[in-house]
Amino acid sequence: MSAIILNDKPAVKVNAKPIMWGSTEKARLFDIDGDQRWVSRKYSHFNEDKNTLVIEEWLFKKMFPKG
């Protein structure tokens, strides 16, 4: 099993759906398992074909402290 890396840092991959109206230059709004969260474009990468979002691990832990 390979580790997930983004921007040379550990990362987490989650299923996500973009919220159409939630988009700015610096962040994008996603539905992640029923929770709507703004995610920094700098610390994430969205794959539209697979509806997967890779987020740097530190940011994911900050967004979902109990997860």
ABEGO torsion letter per residue (X at the ends): XBBBBBGGBBBBBBBBBBBAABBBAABBBBBBGGBBBBBBAAABBBBAAAGBBBBBAAAAAAABAAX
